[in-house]
Amino acid sequence: MKTVAKKLYEAMFLVDSNLAGSDWDGVLATIKNILERAQVEIVSLRKWGDRRLAYEINHKSKGTYILCYFRADGYRIQDIERNVRLSERIMRVLILNAENRIIEDIEKDTPDVQAGKHKDEVEQNTEEQPQTTDATLSAEAATEAASPLRSTSIEEKQEEAELADENTEDK
């Protein structure tokens, strides 16, 4: 008998956001159970993010995506898809061949993690910036007033226009 090497697959599971929020461990257990029944080796399993759905699925408008990488024999994919269709907890699944993926792509942060890191960086940068005070603002205003290249206010422009009109009327 010939042994077939297990291939790497990428699966994106879609579950109801309310269910994922209230019973996250149960949702993960359901996915792991389906994959273990198909005798796959799970490489990575994590939350990808919450999104508003383009159209309602099972009367749900929001969903939580769960990204999973696993190694399996090709003929086991049909079993996984069938078990997902029979599951009441999982709304959809998409399974793709991921043999060409490199480890860095598999370990890369998901969009939710990236957004969290970006938010932390922004908060950290705002904490590091010096706070402007009224004294600082008044010093800047005095510098602008002394500058020959200062910008003119609307009232000053209107006065200049009125003077120009008076000068043209006198001629």
Phi, psi and omega in degrees: 000137183272133177269135181258132178288138179286137179264158177273131179235153176244130179234138175243113180263140177245123178233161178296133181299321180296319179293317180296322180290324183271330184220061183300314180298323178294320178296313179297321179297322178297314180295314180299321180298315179298316181290322180292326176297331178272005178057050178257161175256113182282124179268316182206140178213116182203162179287132179267322177158166175260136181219154171280134183280148179294330177212158182290139174236121182054040180064027178244138181251350177235147180218157175250128180263137179237122183263133183223135171247136180209160176252133182204163171284145185301325182288349180278345183298318178300321178297317180298312181298320178296315179295327176293317179299326180281341182283138177273345183272333184254125183277320182208162172213145174230123182242127181234152174288130183238029182300329183275358179286145175259161184302323181299322178293322181291322183272356182299146180297144176282164181304322179295320180292318179298318179296321178296319178295318179298318179298318178297320180295318180296315179298321180293320180293323180290330177290328183280337182288138180289145179278135177275140180248172178298324179296319179295316180295318181292326176294320177295321179295319179295321178296318179296320182294326181281343183286133178290341181261022183293155179278145181268148180279170180297319180298318180297321179294321178295319178297318179297320179294319178296319178296321179294321178295318179298320180295323180285330178288328180292335184277000000 
